[in-house]
Structures are given as structure tokens and as C-alpha cells.
Amino acid sequence: MDRDIAGSLANLAGAQKQLGHTWTNFGTEESRESGKWMNPAKKTMYNFAPELEHNIKDSIKNLSDTEVNMKHKYNLSLLQMESDPICSSSGCDQYKHPDSKEVSYP
């Protein structure tokens, strides 16, 4: 709990005492029993491993069959695994701008 939340909770108790009213809508046993302030998403049972649609299953099977027929494995990686052909192994130096002291611009 950070200082802001701790301060707010401390101020809440003082405000309730000053106004003679207790806030019962949030976080109390009474509000939990009524269900009025409950998050409905917490009651939902999510399926985190849904079955793939038939067209996706067909695509995966067709890709697999084609890889067998072509004797070539398709690389599905979206990461660049090889060096950038524009840059050398020492890095990219073609994008360096000249020192402003050496070049004057109009």
C-alpha cells in the first residue's frame, strides 16, 4: 500500500466521523452479499486453451503436408535471426550524421 492509499483510508475514517455517515457501499460484507458491486468477470470461467477453428486446423495441416512434399521446413519465426544486410558486423555506420561543427547548413 503506498502513501496515497494509506492517506486516503485515514482521511475516509475522519470524513465519516465528521459527517456522521459510514460508507457501506464498497468493500464491506454487506456490499459483498448484495452482489451489487461485484466484478462479473471474476465469476466467468475463461477457457485459456480454446480449440482452434476448422479453417485454422486445415491451414496448419496444409502447411505440414506442403513442407513434407517440398522437403523444406517453413520458418514461422517473426524474429530477425540473421544480420541486417545493410549493416556490417561492426554495426550500422552509414546513418551517422556529420558533426554540426564540421558541416554548416544554409
Summary of the structure (lengths in Angstrom):
residues: 106
radius of gyration: 31.5
end to end distance: 57.0
largest distance: 80.4
contacts: 131
relative contact order: 0.04
helix: 42%
strand: 2%
